[in-house]
Amino acid sequence: MRKNALPFWGLVLFLSLLALTLLLLNVPAGFPQPQFWSPRPNHSVEVSTLYRQSLSLPEIPFRQNAFHTLHLLLLVVAFVAYLGAIKNISAKLPWRLVLAVTALILVALVFLPPLYATDVFYYAISGQISGGLHANPYLQPPASFPNSPLLPFNYWVDITTPYGPAWTLIAAAVAWMTHADPFWTTVLFKTLGAVAVLGGAFFIYTILKNTRPQAAAKGTLLFLWNPVVLLEGIGNAHNDILIAALVLVAAWMLVSRKRVLGFIALILATWVKYLTVPLAAFDLLVRLRSRRWKEFAILLVLGAILTLLLWLPFWIGLGTLSSLAAESTRGLSGPIPFTLALLSRFLPFLQPALPALALTLTIVALFAAAFWGIKHLWGMWRAGPAYSPLAEVTAWGTIAALIPLLLPRAHPWFLLPALGLLAVVWPQVPRRTLAVYVLAGLWFLIRAGTW
């Protein structure tokens, strides 16, 4: 191993992501929107133009074929650099250099146009509805506000917000601070994503430093330099990166025996996006099995109070959650139907049986996950007080991975919380951690590589 191998791979990672930023600032006019990226046919060109003009940069002309090739090549180089860095990690990292490279990466990605999805623009307009327009985004969809400068960048204009009230309040603050300007609002969301990545990495390092010091460097960089984390969490500003940071705060609190504060962090994560409900429920079960009756009661009361306070400005009855009921009508994008759809391109005979096959495989996978869940719950119940905080964090990471992998509608960025949690416990479950990280990378690369 060369002494300077880690700095070399860090530099390659930065340069590949910087080049990717410059490339995506210059999407050729008339470029066809990738099937898996955004339903808006001209989303890539419009957002690329918005960012390039806002930064007052000259256009660099690219032919479509050259753009295709460069885009895929840069993504592959970024992943190769990441793997090279992970392979060459030692227990003692040159932290100043690592932080300097990380800072350069974060700055580059803050100005990378969010082209892989339209979600950040939906965050922005739902925040504008709640804040500047003094309306209820759980009652009124974006289409009700035709004069919003954010509306042209949105596709899901006829649905009310599917996100939790904690995120809606954050989005309202962001849209208010930027006066709902499409460029600055999305840049601020991306900056929030960068802070969440750094915060998540800090808590991974802190937990490992106190539990497995020799594993702290690798666990931190597993998450901090992962292209899926960087491109989905900052590049596209998905709020799943904030969820990842919050569940890592909860993990740190749990390991530090501050269980009440940890549960509050889980509740906040849940009211950003509802995918962490099983983690909070599992945490309550652990408290119940440990016969910590007073603590269990405190958690229930605090969770109820926090939930009430967050929902108070928005609650209109069960209709508040109406957008969630329509999720299945917005297409199937989970790994199982996604993989089958890709296979059917090369094996046309699968197409007629695609829906039935996807349903069958999903049911089988759900039964397998249920079996694991029951087995783990039984082991936790038998362990009683001996059930360690790190064992619970491992269970959280596994649950956070299984949910998006089994849902019929899911996306690679749904795995960000699982990537953070499994980085904390990778010495205990190295194969499981490797499997989830590989799946996340492949899922992202296949989607992005279709461009």
C-alpha positions in Angstrom: 0.0 0.0 0.0 1.4 3.4 -0.9 1.6 5.9 1.9 -0.2 8.5 -0.1 -2.9 6.2 -1.5 -5.8 7.7 0.5 -5.2 11.3 -0.4 -4.8 10.2 -4.1 -8.2 8.5 -4.1 -9.8 11.4 -2.2 -8.5 13.8 -4.9 -9.8 11.5 -7.7 -13.2 11.4 -5.9 -13.3 15.2 -5.7 -12.2 15.8 -9.3 -14.8 13.3 -10.6 -17.6 15.0 -8.7 -16.4 18.4 -9.7 -16.3 17.3 -13.4 -19.8 15.8 -12.9 -21.0 19.2 -11.6 -19.6 21.0 -14.6 -21.1 18.4 -17.0 -24.6 18.7 -15.5 -24.4 22.5 -15.7 -24.3 22.0 -19.4 -27.1 19.5 -20.4 -27.5 19.8 -24.2 -30.7 21.5 -25.4 -33.3 18.9 -26.5 -31.7 16.2 -24.4 -34.3 13.5 -23.6 -35.2 13.1 -20.0 -34.0 9.8 -18.6 -36.9 7.4 -17.8 -36.0 6.8 -14.2 -34.9 10.3 -13.2 -37.9 12.6 -13.5 -41.3 12.4 -15.1 -40.9 16.0 -16.4 -39.7 15.6 -20.0 -37.5 18.7 -20.0 -36.5 18.7 -16.3 -32.8 18.2 -16.9 -32.3 21.0 -19.5 -34.4 23.5 -17.5 -32.7 22.9 -14.2 -29.3 22.8 -15.8 -30.0 26.2 -17.5 -31.4 27.6 -14.2 -28.2 26.8 -12.3 -25.8 27.8 -15.1 -27.5 31.2 -15.6 -27.8 31.8 -11.9 -24.0 31.2 -11.5 -23.3 33.4 -14.6 -21.3 30.6 -16.3 -20.8 30.3 -20.0 -22.4 27.3 -21.7 -20.0 24.5 -22.7 -21.5 22.7 -25.7 -21.7 18.9 -25.6 -23.1 16.4 -28.1 -25.6 14.1 -26.7 -23.6 10.9 -27.2 -20.5 12.5 -25.6 -22.7 13.7 -22.7 -24.1 10.2 -22.2 -20.6 8.7 -22.2 -19.0 11.3 -19.9 -21.8 11.1 -17.4 -21.6 7.4 -17.0 -17.8 7.5 -16.9 -17.6 10.1 -14.2 -20.1 8.2 -12.0 -18.0 5.0 -12.4 -14.8 6.9 -11.6 -16.4 8.4 -8.5 -17.3 4.9 -7.3 -13.9 3.5 -8.1 -12.2 6.3 -6.2 -14.5 5.6 -3.2 -13.6 1.9 -3.3 -9.9 2.8 -3.6 -10.2 5.1 -0.6 -12.0 2.6 1.6 -9.4 -0.1 0.7 -6.5 2.1 1.8 -7.9 3.3 5.1 -5.7 2.9 8.2 -6.7 3.3 11.8 -5.1 6.7 11.8 -6.4 9.0 9.1 -4.8 12.3 8.0 -8.0 14.0 9.2 -7.0 17.5 8.1 -6.6 16.3 4.6 -9.8 14.2 4.7 -11.8 17.2 6.0 -10.2 19.5 3.3 -11.1 17.1 0.5 -14.6 16.7 2.0 -15.1 20.4 2.1 -14.2 20.7 -1.6 -16.6 17.9 -2.4 -19.5 19.5 -0.5 -19.0 22.9 -2.1 -19.0 21.3 -5.6 -22.1 19.3 -4.9 -24.0 22.3 -3.4 -23.9 23.8 -6.9 -24.6 20.5 -8.8 -28.0 20.9 -10.5 -30.5 18.5 -8.8 -31.4 16.6 -12.0 -32.0 13.0 -10.7 -35.4 13.9 -9.3 -37.8 16.8 -8.8 -38.3 16.3 -5.0 -36.3 19.3 -3.9 -38.6 21.6 -5.9 -41.6 20.0 -4.3 -40.0 20.6 -0.9 -39.6 24.2 -1.9 -43.1 24.8 -3.1 -44.7 23.0 -0.2 -42.6 25.2 2.1 -43.7 28.3 0.2 -47.4 27.2 0.5 -47.0 26.8 4.3 -44.8 29.8 4.9 -45.1 32.7 2.4 -48.5 31.8 1.1 -50.0 31.1 4.6 -51.9 28.0 3.3 -52.0 24.3 4.2 -49.9 22.1 1.9 -51.8 19.1 3.3 -55.0 20.6 2.0 -53.9 22.5 -1.1 -51.6 21.1 -3.8 -49.1 23.2 -5.7 -51.4 23.6 -8.7 -53.6 25.8 -6.5 -50.8 28.5 -6.7 -50.2 29.1 -10.5 -48.1 32.3 -9.8 -45.4 30.5 -7.8 -42.0 30.7 -9.5 -41.4 27.1 -8.3 -44.4 25.6 -10.0 -42.8 25.2 -13.5 -40.1 23.0 -11.9 -42.6 20.6 -10.3 -44.2 17.5 -11.8 -46.4 16.3 -8.9 -48.5 19.5 -8.9 -51.9 17.9 -8.1 -50.9 16.1 -4.9 -50.8 17.4 -1.4 -47.5 16.9 0.5 -46.7 13.4 1.5 -44.0 14.5 4.0 -44.3 14.9 7.8 -44.9 18.2 9.6 -41.3 18.5 10.9 -40.1 18.6 7.3 -42.9 21.0 6.3 -41.8 23.4 9.0 -38.2 23.2 7.8 -39.3 23.7 4.2 -41.4 26.7 5.2 -38.4 28.3 6.9 -36.1 27.7 3.9 -38.6 29.0 1.3 -39.2 32.1 3.5 -35.5 32.9 3.8 -35.0 32.7 0.0 -38.3 34.3 -1.0 -39.1 31.1 -2.9 -36.4 31.8 -5.5 -36.0 28.5 -7.4 -32.2 28.6 -7.4 -31.4 29.9 -3.9 -34.2 27.8 -2.3 -32.7 24.6 -3.8 -29.2 25.6 -2.9 -30.2 26.2 0.7 -31.8 22.7 0.8 -28.6 21.3 -0.6 -26.6 23.2 2.0 -28.8 21.6 4.7 -28.0 18.3 3.1 -24.3 19.0 3.3 -24.6 19.8 7.0 -26.6 16.6 7.6 -23.9 14.5 5.9 -21.2 16.1 8.1 -23.4 15.7 11.2 -24.1 12.1 10.4 -20.4 11.3 9.8 -19.5 13.0 13.1 -21.9 10.8 15.1 -20.7 7.7 13.3 -17.1 8.6 14.3 -18.1 9.5 17.9 -20.0 6.2 18.4 -17.3 4.0 16.9 -14.5 5.9 18.8 -16.2 4.9 22.0 -17.1 1.4 21.0 -14.6 0.1 18.4 -11.8 2.8 18.1 -9.9 0.9 15.4 -13.0 0.8 13.2 -13.9 4.5 13.5 -11.9 5.8 10.5 -13.4 3.2 8.1 -17.0 3.5 9.4 -16.8 7.3 9.0 -15.5 7.3 5.4 -17.9 4.5 4.5 -20.6 7.0 4.9 -18.9 10.4 4.4 -17.3 9.6 1.0 -20.0 7.3 -0.4 -21.2 8.6 -3.8 -24.8 7.5 -3.1 -24.8 9.6 0.1 -23.1 12.5 -1.5 -25.1 12.6 -4.8 -28.5 11.8 -3.3 -28.1 13.6 0.1 -26.5 16.8 -1.2 -26.6 16.7 -5.1 -30.4 16.1 -5.0 -31.0 17.3 -1.5 -33.3 14.4 -0.5 -34.7 14.8 3.0 -33.6 11.2 3.7 -30.2 12.6 4.6 -31.7 14.6 7.4 -33.5 11.4 8.6 -30.1 9.6 8.5 -28.5 12.3 10.7 -31.4 12.2 13.1 -31.4 8.4 13.5 -27.6 8.6 14.0 -28.2 11.2 16.8 -30.7 8.7 18.2 -28.1 5.9 18.0 -25.5 8.1 19.8 -28.0 8.9 22.5 -28.9 5.2 22.9 -25.3 4.1 23.2 -24.7 7.0 25.7 -27.7 5.6 27.7 -29.7 8.8 27.1 -32.7 6.8 25.8 -35.3 9.5 26.2 -33.4 12.0 24.1 -32.7 9.2 21.5 -36.4 8.5 21.2 -37.2 12.1 20.7 -34.7 12.1 17.8 -36.5 9.1 16.3 -39.9 10.8 16.6 -38.4 13.9 14.8 -37.1 11.6 12.1 -40.5 10.0 11.8 -42.2 13.3 11.3 -39.8 14.2 8.5 -40.8 11.1 6.6 -42.8 8.2 7.9 -40.3 5.4 7.0 -38.8 5.4 10.5 -42.0 4.5 12.3 -40.8 0.9 12.7 -37.6 2.1 14.4 -39.5 4.1 17.0 -41.9 1.1 17.5 -38.9 -1.3 18.0 -37.3 1.1 20.5 -40.6 1.1 22.5 -40.6 -2.7 22.4 -37.1 -2.9 23.8 -38.0 -0.5 26.6 -41.1 -2.6 27.3 -39.1 -5.9 27.4 -36.5 -4.3 29.8 -39.4 -3.5 32.1 -38.5 0.1 32.3 -42.0 1.1 33.0 -41.4 4.7 34.0 -39.1 5.2 31.0 -41.7 3.5 28.7 -44.4 5.9 30.0 -42.2 8.9 29.6 -41.4 8.0 26.0 -45.1 7.5 25.1 -46.1 10.9 26.7 -43.2 12.8 25.1 -43.8 11.2 21.7 -47.5 12.1 21.9 -46.8 15.7 23.0 -44.2 16.2 20.3 -46.5 14.7 17.7 -49.3 17.0 18.7 -47.2 20.1 18.6 -45.8 19.3 15.2 -49.1 18.5 13.6 -51.1 21.3 15.3 -50.5 23.9 12.5 -51.6 21.5 9.7 -54.0 18.8 11.0 -57.3 18.6 9.2 -58.3 15.1 10.1 -57.3 11.9 8.4 -57.5 13.8 5.1 -54.1 15.2 6.1 -52.6 11.9 5.1 -54.5 11.6 1.9 -51.4 11.9 -0.3 -49.9 8.7 1.2 -53.0 6.7 0.1 -52.2 7.6 -3.5 -48.5 6.4 -3.4 -49.3 3.2 -5.2 -50.8 5.1 -8.1 -47.6 6.9 -8.9 -45.7 3.9 -10.4 -43.7 1.0 -9.1 -40.0 1.8 -8.6 -38.9 -0.5 -5.8 -35.9 -2.9 -6.4 -38.1 -5.9 -7.2 -40.3 -4.4 -9.9 -37.4 -2.2 -11.1 -35.2 -5.2 -11.6 -37.9 -7.2 -13.3 -38.7 -4.2 -15.6 -35.0 -4.0 -16.6 -34.9 -7.8 -17.3 -38.0 -7.7 -19.4 -36.2 -5.4 -21.8 -33.8 -8.3 -22.6 -36.3 -11.1 -22.0 -39.5 -9.9 -23.7 -41.4 -13.0 -22.7 -41.4 -11.8 -19.1 -43.5 -8.7 -19.9 -47.0 -10.3 -19.8 -46.2 -11.9 -16.5 -44.5 -8.9 -15.0 -47.2 -7.7 -12.5 -47.9 -11.2 -11.2 -44.2 -12.0 -11.0 -43.4 -8.7 -9.1 -46.2 -9.4 -6.7 -45.1 -13.0 -6.0 -41.5 -12.1 -5.4 -42.5 -9.2 -3.2 -44.7 -11.5 -1.1 -41.9 -14.0 -0.8 -39.5 -11.3 0.2 -41.9 -9.9 2.8 -42.3 -13.3 4.3 -38.6 -13.7 4.6 -38.3 -10.3 6.2 -41.1 -11.2 8.6 -39.3 -14.4 9.5 -36.1 -12.4 10.3 -38.2 -9.9 12.3 -39.9 -12.5 14.4 -36.6 -14.3 15.0 -34.8 -11.1 16.0 -37.7 -10.0 18.3 -37.6 -13.4 20.0 -33.9 -13.1 20.5 -34.3 -9.6 21.9 -37.1 -10.8 24.2 -35.0 -13.7 25.5 -31.9 -11.4 26.0 -33.8 -9.0 28.2 -31.5 -6.5 29.9 -28.5 -8.1 28.2 -29.8 -6.8 24.8 -27.1 -4.2 24.1 -27.6 -0.7 22.6 -25.4 -1.7 19.6 -27.6 -4.8 19.0 -30.5 -2.4 18.8 -28.7 0.0 16.4 -27.9 -3.1 14.2 -31.6 -3.9 14.2 -32.5 -0.3 13.3 -30.0 -0.5 10.4 -31.4 -3.8 9.1 -35.0 -2.5 9.3 -34.1 0.7 7.6 -32.6 -1.3 4.8 -35.4 -3.9 4.4 -38.2 -1.3 4.1 -37.0 0.3 0.8 -35.7 -2.9 -0.5 -39.1 -4.5 -0.2 -41.5 -1.6 -0.9 -43.1 -1.7 -4.3 -42.5 2.0 -4.6 -39.0 3.1 -3.4 -35.8 4.8 -4.6 -32.1 4.5 -3.8 -32.1 7.5 -1.5 -34.5 5.7 0.8 -31.4 3.7 1.9 -29.5 6.7 3.3 -30.6 6.1 6.9 -29.6 2.4 6.6 -26.2 3.4 5.2 -25.6 5.6 8.2 -26.7 3.1 10.8 -24.8 0.2 9.3 -21.6 2.3 9.2 -21.9 2.4 13.0 -22.1 -1.3 13.4 -20.1 -2.5 10.5 -17.6 -4.4 12.7 -20.4 -6.5 14.2 -22.2 -7.2 10.8 -19.6 -6.7 8.1 -21.3 -8.9 5.5 -24.7 -7.3 6.0 -23.1 -3.8 5.8 -21.3 -4.8 2.6 -24.4 -6.2 1.0 -26.5 -3.1 1.7 -23.8 -0.7 0.5 -23.3 -2.8 -2.7 -27.0 -2.9 -3.4 -27.3 0.9 -2.8 -24.5 1.6 -5.2 -25.8 -0.8 -7.9 -29.3 0.5 -7.6 -28.1 4.1 -8.0 -25.7 3.3 -10.8 -28.3 1.4 -12.8 -30.8 4.3 -12.5 -28.3 7.0 -13.3 -26.6 4.9 -16.0 -29.8 4.8 -18.0 -29.2 8.4 -19.1 
